[in-house]
């Protein structure tokens, strides 16, 4: 989320793309500054949208920046912040790249999921556990932190074990997207739809059903881990 001051700064940078027509050096500086300030967020958005396919994310991000630079004049600050506007463009470009990739590589839909190395790249951008899951019991702070860390790892494992599509509901990606409070509902539907077979309709109501079912599966998975631990097993 950007503050009012940050939004004003980003808006001025964007305006300088087309207002400084006679000052190419000033325009280049503005473009470079906006690029540096938004790149981490947009890079993460692109990678998530294509399920950490680094090549697709790179192409999508390049297309997004070209579109941002070309569309600077049409940006309306009354409709959204610069960051929200740029993230929506990035999501659209990523979805377009993903659809094109699946069209030329239909076999890639089956069982596609990010590798651990690709998913972990970026120094832990993704929160391991910020969904409505059971709170650890009240205990002294050291034990409470330990239980919280174990619960977070268990939740991440349970989310990773969710079904990942193959033409059906992509519960895993739906859960990952709903945990990112920067992803709007419209973006969530667009990203999930891009992972479905061509011609498959997907709307917000269906996505909400996926999320409810994904949460139920995660809760069931966590309960199974808890019961297993009670019987003497250990899970780290």
Secondary structure, 3 states (H helix, E strand, C coil): CCCHHHHHHHHHHHHHHHHCCCCHHHHHHHHHHHHHHHHHHHHHHHHHHCCCCHHHHHHHHHHHHHHHHHCHHHCCCCCCCHHHHHHHHHHHHHHHHHHHHHHHCHHHHCCCCCCHHHHHCCCCCCCCCCCCCCCCCCCCHHHHHHHHHHHHHHHHHHHHCCCCCCCCCCHHHHHHHHCCCCCCHHHHHHHHHHCCCCCCCCCHHHHHHHHHHHHHHHHHHHHHHHHHHHCCCCCC
